[in-house]
Amino acid sequence: MTVVMEKPETSGEGRQNPTPPPVAPARRIRRSVVIAGIVVVWLVLFVVLRGKQTLSLAAADLTDLHRRLNDVNDSIGADRNSNPLFLYFFNEIRLVIDTLATFVQDLISQPSGDRPLPQIGWLGVVGLAGYVSWAVANWRVALLAVAGFTFLGLQGLWQESMDTLALTLSAVLVALLFAIPLGVWAGLSERVNRIVTPFLDFMQTMPTMVYLAPLTLFFLIGGASATIATVIYAAPPAIRITAHAIRSVPPTTVEAAESMGATRGQSLLKVLLPMSKRTVVMGVNQTIMAALAMVTIAALIDAPGLGKTVVQALQSLDVGTAFNAGLAIVVLAIVLDRVTTAASGRAEAARRSGNPLLKWRRHLVVAGGAVTAVLLYLSHTYVWAAEFPGDGTIGSHVAKAADDVTTWAQDHLSGLTNGFRDALTNGLLNPFQALLTDSPWWLVGAALVGIAVVLGGWRAGITTAVCVGLLVATGLWADAMTTLASTVVATVLVMLLGMVFGVWMGRSALVDRLVRPTLDAAQVMPPFVYLVPFLALFGATRFTAIVAAIVYAAPVAIKIIADGVRTVPATTVEAATSTGCNTWQIITKVQLPMARSALTLATNQGLIYVLSMVVVGGLVGAGALGYDVVAGFSQGQLYGKGLAAGLAIVLLGVMFDRITQAAARRTSA
């Protein structure tokens, strides 16, 4: 066998060139190591500089910015009826919205004109609710609607419930009038979608309470401002989901319609909208749920309804009354959610059921409409059909039972609840809060910017630096850091719950079927409702707000993580199992690492939900920015400070959102 060897290369002088040694790849430093280094440096400097340049501000103190905002508020109040901008723009908008809201209230909740009762009494409202639910959904949902509305009256909260429903319906009507067309436009045009998406991100990042302060500056307090705030808060889900529905229609279907001579308008009306109807109705559902949540919180600016009852009860620590009103909000939310959810899939469900009565449905709908018309006439004409019968004894029993449970819990569980509260507060919350509030402001800002750069890149770092600078400018740095501490601690606990239950649901279809309905129901409840049971257990403290925030934000994090774990390919899990990995190793080494983007998204959503709830916790002693906002509504001299606190909350939300979204994109990449 002959071996042929290549002649080594030689230089021009006949010398052999040595083979260069292999270049070792540069070792990248893990991001967790860099973040750990930033934290270590922060801790060292904290020990040395503790208590210096903390920018603390007493509760009653005001900065120049707060005084200027107070002056702006006063000047706007003085010029409201003379300034052309208010005379011909803001006042006109307020008048139109107020007219709409008053009209709906006159129909179902408030005395109308010379009548001591609304135009439609309780019998007509219950009959109409049942008929509409049956017409758009099915008979089971109709029974739920009738039972739910009747229960509201038995609680002794009929008028309050109808006020809440009136404002919700008014806001949803206005929101959908421009949200659905805008969503269709964004679905048809990628350019429009790119333009509106940042605005929608910003609107959905802002906690609910933040909408209220600036709107009262232009539209005063009352139902009109509450409706306008609700419209702004509730419109983004409808815009997003409608745009998604339009983009989800297969392009081949549209091309086939156009090839047959259909114009763009005909393609929209005959193809795109019919094929995306189910998804659009889901958007309407999300808009109604957001509107209901916002209307209850708008009680802080004197919006009538159940929210006002809850706020007054929370402020006086009346757990029984708060629980009864909170239960009414939950019942109303469940009815509205079930009706719109069932409506989105009614046609398909009816076809699958094979019900022989389907061919008679049109005649039955007409007959049901006639019966409903009779009920409406009776409720308009006769007092017995207009006033809800009874004195709400069920509501008094519910309130008394809630008070009894609260007293029992405080007498028998105080050792356990106080121990848990003190352990978490002293072991985790207080040290972290001290690190944020007692460090020099520039040190905390530098640490936040550094962490943002490591997690999300330079753009996230620049956004964080701008937010830090603006937080300092608000004059509420210390309060912002207190809110930040509560938010981060609650988010960590939310993610722990999310990973435990999310992995469990992602790995077991049975567990998912059992747990998911509970999570869906929990997401229906407005934020106010979560405060009530924890107020009974832990009293009026910041810990109450934190626990309520954890329970409020956990469902969305759990569902996102469960979906992320479920999308891990089964073949990958089987390969890990075949190599001898046990369950713990499969979870920690395969499923969670491959679901990193879902974990990051869950963190993003958990932070936003927690922040909004921690701020609402200002009603039950959470302090910090939430208290500043609430105090600004109730005390005129603190209005400017409350407005600045709202801006600080927005800045925290934007900072959280940008960092976590950038981190999610880098993780996916």
Secondary structure per residue as TSV (DSSP state, phi and psi in degrees):
chain	resnum	aa	ss	phi	psi
A	1	M	-	360.0	129.5
A	2	T	-	-97.3	129.0
A	3	V	-	-103.2	122.1
A	4	V	-	-98.7	122.9
A	5	M	-	-111.8	135.2
A	6	E	-	-72.8	144.4
A	7	K	-	-77.6	128.0
A	8	P	-	-63.2	147.6
A	9	E	-	-67.6	147.0
A	10	T	B	-125.3	154.4
A	11	S	-	-80.7	178.4
A	12	G	T	-61.4	-21.7
A	13	E	T	-95.7	6.6
A	14	G	S	90.0	1.2
A	15	R	-	-88.3	148.3
A	16	Q	B	-76.3	137.9
A	17	N	-	-83.1	125.5
A	18	P	-	-67.2	144.2
A	19	T	-	-70.9	125.4
A	20	P	-	-65.5	141.7
A	21	P	-	-67.2	150.3
A	22	P	-	-62.7	141.0
A	23	V	-	-87.8	123.1
A	24	A	-	-71.7	134.2
A	25	P	-	-63.7	142.1
A	26	A	-	-64.5	133.5
A	27	R	-	-86.7	123.4
A	28	R	-	-84.7	137.3
A	29	I	-	-80.4	130.8
A	30	R	-	-66.9	145.9
A	31	R	H	-63.0	-36.0
A	32	S	H	-61.8	-33.9
A	33	V	H	-68.8	-41.8
A	34	V	H	-63.3	-44.7
A	35	I	H	-62.9	-40.6
A	36	A	H	-61.2	-38.7
A	37	G	H	-64.5	-41.5
A	38	I	H	-61.2	-43.1
A	39	V	H	-65.3	-39.9
A	40	V	H	-63.0	-46.0
A	41	V	H	-60.9	-41.5
A	42	W	H	-59.5	-46.2
A	43	L	H	-63.6	-40.3
A	44	V	H	-63.7	-48.5
A	45	L	H	-67.1	-30.0
A	46	F	H	-62.4	-42.8
A	47	V	H	-62.2	-38.0
A	48	V	H	-78.0	-38.8
A	49	L	H	-110.3	16.3
A	50	R	T	-58.2	133.0
A	51	G	T	87.5	-2.4
A	52	K	S	-101.3	138.4
A	53	Q	S	51.9	49.1
A	54	T	-	-90.3	-10.9
A	55	L	-	58.2	37.3
A	56	S	-	-72.5	151.7
A	57	L	-	-142.9	129.2
A	58	A	-	-67.0	159.7
A	59	A	T	-61.2	-34.7
A	60	A	T	-93.5	-5.5
A	61	D	-	-81.8	150.7
A	62	L	-	-126.7	147.9
A	63	T	-	-96.9	174.7
A	64	D	H	-61.0	-36.8
A	65	L	H	-62.4	-43.7
A	66	H	H	-63.0	-40.3
A	67	R	H	-66.9	-38.4
A	68	R	H	-65.2	-39.1
A	69	L	H	-65.6	-36.8
A	70	N	H	-62.0	-41.8
A	71	D	H	-64.1	-39.6
A	72	V	H	-61.8	-43.3
A	73	N	H	-60.8	-43.8
A	74	D	H	-65.3	-42.4
A	75	S	H	-67.6	-37.3
A	76	I	H	-64.9	-41.0
A	77	G	H	-62.0	-36.1
A	78	A	H	-73.8	-32.2
A	79	D	H	-99.4	4.7
A	80	R	T	-58.9	-35.7
A	81	N	T	-100.0	9.6
A	82	S	T	-128.4	-25.8
A	83	N	-	-72.3	127.1
A	84	P	H	-58.0	-34.5
A	85	L	H	-60.7	-38.1
A	86	F	I	-80.6	-41.1
A	87	L	I	-61.0	-41.1
A	88	Y	I	-110.7	0.4
A	89	F	I	-129.7	-73.1
A	90	F	I	-63.8	-44.4
A	91	N	H	-65.3	-34.6
A	92	E	H	-68.5	-42.2
A	93	I	H	-60.8	-45.6
A	94	R	H	-60.7	-40.5
A	95	L	H	-64.5	-43.4
A	96	V	H	-64.0	-48.3
A	97	I	H	-65.0	-41.0
A	98	D	H	-64.9	-38.0
A	99	T	H	-63.1	-43.4
A	100	L	H	-63.8	-49.0
A	101	A	H	-62.8	-41.0
A	102	T	H	-65.3	-38.5
A	103	F	H	-60.9	-46.3
A	104	V	H	-67.9	-38.3
A	105	Q	H	-63.6	-40.7
A	106	D	H	-62.5	-30.2
A	107	L	H	-69.0	-46.1
A	108	I	H	-124.9	-11.3
A	109	S	T	-131.9	-38.6
A	110	Q	S	-110.1	151.7
A	111	P	-	-54.6	138.4
A	112	S	-	-114.6	116.7
A	113	G	T	61.6	-126.2
A	114	D	T	-83.6	-6.3
A	115	R	-	-77.7	138.2
A	116	P	S	-78.7	-4.0
A	117	L	S	-134.2	161.9
A	118	P	-	-66.5	168.8
A	119	Q	S	-63.6	-36.9
A	120	I	S	-116.5	120.3
A	121	G	-	-84.0	-173.0
A	122	W	H	-63.1	-38.6
A	123	L	H	-65.4	-39.6
A	124	G	H	-67.5	-39.8
A	125	V	H	-64.9	-44.9
A	126	V	H	-64.0	-44.1
A	127	G	H	-63.5	-41.8
A	128	L	H	-66.1	-40.5
A	129	A	H	-62.1	-42.9
A	130	G	H	-66.9	-40.7
A	131	Y	H	-66.0	-47.0
A	132	V	H	-63.1	-40.6
A	133	S	H	-62.8	-40.6
A	134	W	H	-69.9	-38.8
A	135	A	H	-67.8	-39.6
A	136	V	H	-94.9	-16.5
A	137	A	S	-126.5	-105.7
A	138	N	-	-156.6	176.8
A	139	W	H	-69.3	-29.1
A	140	R	H	-65.4	-44.6
A	141	V	H	-65.5	-34.8
A	142	A	H	-62.8	-42.5
A	143	L	H	-62.8	-40.1
A	144	L	H	-61.8	-42.5
A	145	A	H	-64.5	-45.0
A	146	V	H	-62.9	-44.6
A	147	A	H	-65.0	-41.1
A	148	G	H	-64.6	-46.6
A	149	F	H	-66.5	-36.5
A	150	T	H	-64.7	-40.1
A	151	F	H	-62.6	-35.6
A	152	L	H	-58.9	-40.5
A	153	G	H	-69.6	-40.5
A	154	L	H	-63.8	-24.3
A	155	Q	T	-75.2	-8.6
A	156	G	T	78.9	22.1
A	157	L	-	-126.3	34.3
A	158	W	H	-64.3	-51.9
A	159	Q	H	-64.8	-42.5
A	160	E	H	-60.4	-41.0
A	161	S	H	-66.3	-40.0
A	162	M	H	-69.1	-35.0
A	163	D	H	-60.6	-45.4
A	164	T	H	-62.2	-43.4
A	165	L	H	-64.7	-39.4
A	166	A	H	-63.2	-47.0
A	167	L	H	-65.8	-37.2
A	168	T	H	-63.7	-47.8
A	169	L	H	-64.1	-39.9
A	170	S	H	-61.2	-46.4
A	171	A	H	-66.8	-40.6
A	172	V	H	-64.8	-40.7
A	173	L	H	-60.6	-48.3
A	174	V	H	-65.1	-42.8
A	175	A	H	-61.2	-44.4
A	176	L	H	-71.4	-25.3
A	177	L	H	-60.2	-34.5
A	178	F	H	-111.6	-19.9
A	179	A	H	-71.2	-44.0
A	180	I	H	-68.0	-46.9
A	181	P	H	-59.0	-40.6
A	182	L	H	-66.5	-38.0
A	183	G	H	-64.0	-40.5
A	184	V	H	-62.6	-43.6
A	185	W	H	-61.8	-44.6
A	186	A	H	-65.4	-31.0
A	187	G	H	-72.5	-30.7
A	188	L	H	-84.9	-27.2
A	189	S	-	-121.6	118.4
A	190	E	H	-65.8	-33.7
A	191	R	H	-63.8	-45.8
A	192	V	H	-63.3	-39.0
A	193	N	H	-61.9	-41.6
A	194	R	H	-66.3	-31.8
A	195	I	H	-73.4	-43.8
A	196	V	H	-81.4	-23.9
A	197	T	H	-58.5	-46.5
A	198	P	H	-59.9	-37.4
A	199	F	H	-66.2	-40.5
A	200	L	H	-66.0	-41.0
A	201	D	H	-57.0	-46.2
A	202	F	H	-64.2	-43.8
A	203	M	H	-66.1	-35.5
A	204	Q	H	-83.9	-15.7
A	205	T	H	-77.9	-31.6
A	206	M	S	-68.5	128.1
A	207	P	-	-62.4	155.2
A	208	T	G	-59.3	-40.5
A	209	M	G	-65.5	-23.2
A	210	V	G	-70.0	-26.6
A	211	Y	G	-65.5	-26.2
A	212	L	H	-74.0	-46.3
A	213	A	H	-60.2	-52.3
A	214	P	H	-65.4	-29.8
A	215	L	H	-70.8	-35.5
A	216	T	H	-66.0	-25.4
A	217	L	H	-62.6	-34.6
A	218	F	H	-103.9	-28.3
A	219	F	H	-120.1	7.6
A	220	L	-	64.8	178.2
A	221	I	S	-88.8	161.4
A	222	G	S	126.6	-172.8
A	223	G	H	-63.7	-33.7
A	224	A	H	-65.2	-48.6
A	225	S	H	-61.5	-40.4
A	226	A	H	-61.9	-40.9
A	227	T	H	-67.4	-42.2
A	228	I	H	-64.0	-44.4
A	229	A	H	-60.2	-39.8
A	230	T	H	-67.4	-38.8
A	231	V	H	-60.3	-46.5
A	232	I	H	-64.0	-39.2
A	233	Y	H	-75.9	-34.0
A	234	A	H	-89.8	-16.5
A	235	A	H	-70.1	-41.0
A	236	P	H	-53.4	-42.2
A	237	P	H	-59.2	-40.4
A	238	A	H	-66.0	-39.8
A	239	I	H	-64.0	-48.8
A	240	R	H	-61.7	-50.0
A	241	I	H	-70.1	-36.0
A	242	T	H	-64.9	-44.1
A	243	A	H	-61.1	-42.6
A	244	H	H	-62.3	-40.2
A	245	A	H	-64.3	-42.0
A	246	I	H	-65.4	-43.4
A	247	R	H	-69.2	-21.0
A	248	S	H	-81.7	-12.3
A	249	V	S	-68.3	129.8
A	250	P	-	-56.2	129.9
A	251	P	H	-58.8	-30.9
A	252	T	H	-62.9	-33.0
A	253	T	H	-66.6	-43.8
A	254	V	H	-65.1	-41.6
A	255	E	H	-62.9	-38.1
A	256	A	H	-64.6	-40.4
A	257	A	H	-65.6	-41.9
A	258	E	H	-68.9	-32.8
A	259	S	H	-67.3	-21.6
A	260	M	T	-91.2	7.7
A	261	G	T	99.2	7.8
A	262	A	-	-73.3	136.6
A	263	T	-	-76.7	172.9
A	264	R	H	-62.3	-38.4
A	265	G	H	-65.7	-41.4
A	266	Q	H	-67.0	-37.9
A	267	S	H	-62.4	-38.4
A	268	L	I	-66.8	-47.5
A	269	L	I	-78.8	-30.5
A	270	K	I	-101.3	-18.2
A	271	V	I	-122.7	-61.6
A	272	L	I	-63.6	-53.6
A	273	L	H	-64.9	-45.9
A	274	P	H	-61.0	-39.0
A	275	M	H	-75.6	-19.1
A	276	S	T	-107.0	10.8
A	277	K	H	-59.0	-43.1
A	278	R	H	-62.7	-43.2
A	279	T	H	-68.6	-37.2
A	280	V	H	-63.4	-40.1
A	281	V	H	-63.2	-34.6
A	282	M	H	-62.3	-37.3
A	283	G	H	-63.8	-39.3
A	284	V	H	-61.2	-41.3
A	285	N	H	-57.6	-47.6
A	286	Q	H	-65.0	-35.0
A	287	T	H	-65.7	-42.1
A	288	I	H	-64.4	-42.4
A	289	M	H	-65.0	-42.1
A	290	A	H	-64.8	-39.0
A	291	A	H	-64.8	-42.4
A	292	L	H	-63.6	-41.8
A	293	A	H	-62.3	-40.9
A	294	M	H	-72.7	-37.9
A	295	V	H	-62.5	-37.4
A	296	T	H	-68.2	-40.8
A	297	I	H	-70.4	-29.4
A	298	A	G	-65.2	-3.7
A	299	A	G	-58.7	-23.3
A	300	L	G	-64.3	-21.1
A	301	I	G	-113.4	34.8
A	302	D	T	71.4	29.8
A	303	A	-	-76.3	134.2
A	304	P	-	-74.3	164.8
A	305	G	S	120.7	-163.6
A	306	L	H	-65.2	-32.5
A	307	G	H	-59.9	-40.0
A	308	K	H	-63.0	-39.7
A	309	T	H	-62.9	-42.2
A	310	V	H	-65.8	-45.1
A	311	V	H	-61.6	-47.1
A	312	Q	H	-62.3	-38.6
A	313	A	H	-69.1	-39.8
A	314	L	H	-65.1	-39.8
A	315	Q	H	-67.7	-28.7
A	316	S	T	-98.6	6.3
A	317	L	T	58.4	33.5
A	318	D	-	-89.8	89.3
A	319	V	H	-65.8	-38.7
A	320	G	H	-61.5	-50.0
A	321	T	H	-64.0	-41.8
A	322	A	H	-62.7	-39.6
A	323	F	H	-67.4	-41.9
A	324	N	H	-62.1	-46.5
A	325	A	H	-67.6	-38.5
A	326	G	H	-62.7	-38.2
A	327	L	H	-63.2	-38.8
A	328	A	H	-63.2	-39.8
A	329	I	H	-62.6	-41.9
A	330	V	H	-63.9	-43.7
A	331	V	H	-61.0	-45.5
A	332	L	H	-62.6	-41.0
A	333	A	H	-64.9	-42.1
A	334	I	H	-63.9	-43.1
A	335	V	H	-62.1	-49.8
A	336	L	H	-63.0	-38.6
A	337	D	H	-66.8	-46.0
A	338	R	H	-65.5	-39.0
A	339	V	H	-62.9	-50.5
A	340	T	H	-71.3	-34.0
A	341	T	H	-66.2	-45.5
A	342	A	H	-66.7	-33.2
A	343	A	H	-63.5	-33.3
A	344	S	H	-65.9	-26.4
A	345	G	T	-121.5	20.5
A	346	R	H	-62.5	-48.6
A	347	A	H	-62.0	-44.9
A	348	E	H	-66.2	-42.2
A	349	A	H	-64.2	-37.6
A	350	A	H	-65.0	-41.0
A	351	R	H	-63.9	-39.5
A	352	R	H	-69.3	-32.3
A	353	S	H	-70.1	-29.4
A	354	G	T	65.0	29.7
A	355	N	-	-66.1	126.1
A	356	P	G	-67.0	-16.0
A	357	L	G	-79.8	-5.1
A	358	L	G	-59.8	-36.0
A	359	K	G	-69.3	-17.8
A	360	W	G	-98.2	5.8
A	361	R	H	-61.0	-42.2
A	362	R	H	-61.2	-42.0
A	363	H	H	-67.6	-38.2
A	364	L	H	-66.3	-37.5
A	365	V	H	-63.1	-41.3
A	366	V	H	-64.3	-43.9
A	367	A	H	-63.8	-41.8
A	368	G	H	-62.8	-36.6
A	369	G	H	-63.6	-37.8
A	370	A	H	-65.8	-43.5
A	371	V	H	-62.4	-41.3
A	372	T	H	-63.7	-38.6
A	373	A	H	-62.0	-38.5
A	374	V	H	-63.8	-43.2
A	375	L	H	-63.4	-39.2
A	376	L	H	-63.8	-41.0
A	377	Y	H	-64.1	-44.6
A	378	L	H	-61.7	-43.1
A	379	S	H	-70.7	-23.3
A	380	H	H	-82.3	-25.5
A	381	T	H	-101.8	-39.4
A	382	Y	-	-111.1	139.1
A	383	V	H	-64.3	-40.0
A	384	W	H	-61.9	-27.5
A	385	A	H	-93.9	-6.3
A	386	A	H	-99.5	-42.1
A	387	E	S	-88.4	134.6
A	388	F	-	-68.4	129.1
A	389	P	S	-71.7	149.6
A	390	G	S	94.0	172.5
A	391	D	-	-117.1	21.5
A	392	G	-	70.1	39.0
A	393	T	H	-64.9	-31.3
A	394	I	H	-62.7	-39.9
A	395	G	H	-62.8	-41.6
A	396	S	H	-65.7	-36.9
A	397	H	H	-66.4	-39.8
A	398	V	H	-63.1	-45.2
A	399	A	H	-62.9	-42.8
A	400	K	H	-65.0	-41.1
A	401	A	H	-62.6	-40.5
A	402	A	H	-64.7	-40.4
A	403	D	H	-64.8	-40.0
A	404	D	H	-65.0	-42.9
A	405	V	H	-63.9	-39.8
A	406	T	H	-61.9	-46.5
A	407	T	H	-61.8	-43.4
A	408	W	H	-63.0	-43.2
A	409	A	H	-64.1	-40.4
A	410	Q	H	-68.8	-31.6
A	411	D	H	-79.5	-36.2
A	412	H	H	-108.4	-23.3
A	413	L	S	-111.2	2.0
A	414	S	H	-60.3	-36.0
A	415	G	H	-62.4	-43.1
A	416	L	H	-70.8	-49.6
A	417	T	H	-66.4	-41.6
A	418	N	H	-66.4	-36.6
A	419	G	H	-64.9	-43.7
A	420	F	H	-63.4	-44.2
A	421	R	H	-61.9	-46.7
A	422	D	H	-67.5	-37.1
A	423	A	H	-64.2	-46.3
A	424	L	H	-71.2	-38.1
A	425	T	I	-67.5	-49.3
A	426	N	I	-77.2	-31.0
A	427	G	I	-84.7	-26.4
A	428	L	I	-129.5	-51.6
A	429	L	I	-69.6	-50.4
A	430	N	H	-62.2	-45.9
A	431	P	H	-61.2	-41.5
A	432	F	H	-69.4	-39.4
A	433	Q	H	-64.2	-39.4
A	434	A	H	-63.2	-38.8
A	435	L	H	-61.4	-38.7
A	436	L	H	-78.8	-41.4
A	437	T	H	-88.3	-25.5
A	438	D	H	-97.0	-8.4
A	439	S	S	-79.0	151.8
A	440	P	-	-57.0	143.6
A	441	W	H	-60.1	-37.3
A	442	W	H	-69.2	-29.7
A	443	L	H	-69.4	-44.3
A	444	V	H	-63.3	-42.9
A	445	G	H	-61.1	-43.5
A	446	A	H	-63.5	-40.4
A	447	A	H	-64.7	-42.8
A	448	L	H	-64.0	-42.1
A	449	V	H	-64.8	-43.3
A	450	G	H	-61.0	-44.6
A	451	I	H	-64.1	-38.5
A	452	A	H	-63.5	-41.0
A	453	V	H	-64.2	-43.6
A	454	V	H	-65.5	-43.5
A	455	L	H	-79.4	-42.7
A	456	G	H	-117.8	-7.2
A	457	G	-	99.0	-178.3
A	458	W	H	-67.9	-34.1
A	459	R	H	-63.6	-44.3
A	460	A	H	-62.5	-36.7
A	461	G	H	-65.1	-41.1
A	462	I	H	-65.2	-43.5
A	463	T	H	-60.2	-42.9
A	464	T	H	-63.9	-40.7
A	465	A	H	-62.4	-41.1
A	466	V	H	-64.7	-43.5
A	467	C	H	-63.3	-40.5
A	468	V	H	-62.0	-45.0
A	469	G	H	-61.2	-41.6
A	470	L	H	-70.5	-33.5
A	471	L	H	-62.1	-41.3
A	472	V	H	-62.6	-40.2
A	473	A	H	-66.4	-27.3
A	474	T	H	-68.1	-17.7
A	475	G	T	78.6	9.9
A	476	L	-	-123.3	38.8
A	477	W	H	-59.9	-47.4
A	478	A	H	-62.8	-44.1
A	479	D	H	-64.6	-37.0
A	480	A	H	-64.2	-38.8
A	481	M	H	-70.1	-33.5
A	482	T	H	-64.3	-44.4
A	483	T	H	-63.8	-39.1
A	484	L	H	-61.9	-41.2
A	485	A	H	-62.5	-47.6
A	486	S	H	-62.4	-38.9
A	487	T	H	-66.3	-45.5
A	488	V	H	-66.3	-44.2
A	489	V	H	-61.3	-46.1
A	490	A	H	-63.3	-37.9
A	491	T	H	-67.1	-39.2
A	492	V	H	-58.5	-45.1
A	493	L	H	-68.4	-35.7
A	494	V	H	-61.0	-43.1
A	495	M	H	-68.9	-33.4
A	496	L	H	-63.5	-47.0
A	497	L	H	-62.6	-41.7
A	498	G	H	-60.3	-42.7
A	499	M	H	-70.4	-38.2
A	500	V	H	-65.3	-56.0
A	501	F	H	-77.2	-32.5
A	502	G	H	-65.0	-44.1
A	503	V	H	-64.5	-41.1
A	504	W	H	-60.7	-45.8
A	505	M	H	-68.8	-38.4
A	506	G	H	-66.8	-27.2
A	507	R	H	-93.3	-16.1
A	508	S	-	-131.7	117.0
A	509	A	H	-66.1	-33.8
A	510	L	H	-64.5	-46.8
A	511	V	H	-61.9	-39.7
A	512	D	H	-60.6	-44.3
A	513	R	H	-65.5	-31.9
A	514	L	H	-79.8	-38.1
A	515	V	H	-89.7	-35.2
A	516	R	H	-58.9	-40.9
A	517	P	H	-58.3	-36.3
A	518	T	H	-65.6	-41.1
A	519	L	H	-65.7	-40.5
A	520	D	H	-61.8	-42.6
A	521	A	H	-65.6	-37.3
A	522	A	H	-65.7	-33.6
A	523	Q	H	-75.5	-14.3
A	524	V	H	-75.5	-31.8
A	525	M	S	-71.8	134.1
A	526	P	-	-66.0	157.9
A	527	P	H	-57.8	-37.2
A	528	F	H	-53.3	-38.0
A	529	V	H	-64.1	-31.0
A	530	Y	H	-68.3	-24.5
A	531	L	H	-71.2	-29.6
A	532	V	H	-63.5	-55.7
A	533	P	H	-63.5	-34.4
A	534	F	H	-78.1	-23.8
A	535	L	H	-64.3	-38.2
A	536	A	H	-67.1	-36.2
A	537	L	H	-81.4	-41.2
A	538	F	H	-116.6	-2.7
A	539	G	-	76.8	-176.0
A	540	A	S	-85.8	85.6
A	541	T	S	-138.6	168.8
A	542	R	H	-65.5	-25.5
A	543	F	H	-64.6	-34.7
A	544	T	H	-59.0	-45.0
A	545	A	H	-64.1	-38.4
A	546	I	H	-66.9	-46.0
A	547	V	H	-64.1	-42.5
A	548	A	H	-61.1	-38.7
A	549	A	H	-65.4	-38.3
A	550	I	H	-63.1	-47.2
A	551	V	H	-67.1	-34.0
A	552	Y	H	-71.2	-38.5
A	553	A	H	-91.4	-20.3
A	554	A	H	-60.8	-41.4
A	555	P	H	-56.9	-43.3
A	556	V	H	-67.8	-38.8
A	557	A	H	-66.4	-41.9
A	558	I	H	-61.9	-44.8
A	559	K	H	-66.2	-39.7
A	560	I	H	-65.7	-44.7
A	561	I	H	-66.4	-40.3
A	562	A	H	-60.0	-44.1
A	563	D	H	-65.0	-37.7
A	564	G	H	-65.3	-42.2
A	565	V	H	-66.8	-37.3
A	566	R	H	-67.8	-27.1
A	567	T	T	-80.6	-7.3
A	568	V	S	-64.5	127.3
A	569	P	-	-56.4	136.1
A	570	A	H	-63.4	-31.6
A	571	T	H	-64.3	-34.8
A	572	T	H	-66.0	-43.3
A	573	V	H	-64.4	-41.6
A	574	E	H	-64.2	-38.1
A	575	A	H	-63.9	-42.0
A	576	A	H	-64.9	-37.8
A	577	T	H	-65.6	-39.2
A	578	S	H	-68.0	-23.0
A	579	T	T	-85.9	1.1
A	580	G	T	100.0	8.8
A	581	C	-	-69.4	138.0
A	582	N	-	-86.6	-179.6
A	583	T	H	-61.0	-44.2
A	584	W	H	-61.9	-41.9
A	585	Q	H	-66.9	-38.5
A	586	I	H	-63.1	-41.2
A	587	I	I	-66.9	-50.1
A	588	T	I	-81.7	-27.3
A	589	K	I	-102.5	-16.9
A	590	V	I	-121.6	-62.7
A	591	Q	I	-70.8	-49.0
A	592	L	H	-66.2	-44.3
A	593	P	H	-59.6	-37.9
A	594	M	H	-77.5	-12.2
A	595	A	T	-106.2	27.0
A	596	R	H	-60.9	-38.4
A	597	S	H	-64.5	-36.8
A	598	A	H	-66.7	-38.3
A	599	L	H	-62.8	-41.5
A	600	T	H	-67.4	-41.4
A	601	L	H	-63.7	-40.1
A	602	A	H	-62.7	-38.1
A	603	T	H	-63.7	-43.0
A	604	N	H	-58.7	-51.6
A	605	Q	H	-67.9	-38.2
A	606	G	H	-61.1	-42.6
A	607	L	H	-60.2	-45.5
A	608	I	H	-65.7	-43.9
A	609	Y	H	-65.3	-43.6
A	610	V	H	-62.9	-43.9
A	611	L	H	-59.8	-44.8
A	612	S	H	-63.6	-35.6
A	613	M	H	-78.1	-38.2
A	614	V	H	-61.1	-36.1
A	615	V	H	-68.3	-43.3
A	616	V	H	-60.3	-29.7
A	617	G	G	-62.1	-8.4
A	618	G	G	-59.1	-20.5
A	619	L	G	-73.0	-20.7
A	620	V	G	-122.3	34.0
A	621	G	T	92.3	14.1
A	622	A	-	-70.7	-24.3
A	623	G	-	70.2	-159.9
A	624	A	H	57.5	-141.4
A	625	L	H	-64.7	-35.5
A	626	G	H	-60.8	-43.6
A	627	Y	H	-64.5	-40.1
A	628	D	H	-60.1	-41.1
A	629	V	H	-66.0	-47.3
A	630	V	H	-63.5	-42.1
A	631	A	H	-63.9	-33.9
A	632	G	H	-64.8	-31.0
A	633	F	H	-74.2	-33.5
A	634	S	H	-95.7	-21.0
A	635	Q	-	-125.3	117.3
A	636	G	G	-59.3	-36.6
A	637	Q	G	-72.0	-13.7
A	638	L	G	-105.1	11.5
A	639	Y	H	-60.6	-45.5
A	640	G	H	-61.8	-37.9
A	641	K	H	-67.8	-39.2
A	642	G	H	-63.7	-38.6
A	643	L	H	-64.9	-42.0
A	644	A	H	-64.8	-36.2
A	645	A	H	-64.6	-39.1
A	646	G	H	-60.8	-41.8
A	647	L	H	-62.9	-40.3
A	648	A	H	-62.8	-39.1
A	649	I	H	-63.8	-42.0
A	650	V	H	-60.4	-43.2
A	651	L	H	-62.6	-41.7
A	652	L	H	-62.0	-43.7
A	653	G	H	-62.7	-44.0
A	654	V	H	-63.1	-42.8
A	655	M	H	-62.1	-48.1
A	656	F	H	-58.8	-46.9
A	657	D	H	-64.5	-45.6
A	658	R	H	-65.0	-42.6
A	659	I	H	-64.3	-49.5
A	660	T	H	-70.4	-36.2
A	661	Q	H	-67.6	-40.8
A	662	A	H	-64.7	-39.6
A	663	A	H	-63.8	-38.3
A	664	A	H	-63.9	-41.4
A	665	R	H	-64.9	-41.8
A	666	R	H	-66.8	-36.2
A	667	T	H	-66.1	-42.9
A	668	S	H	-63.6	-39.8
A	669	A	-	-65.3	360.0
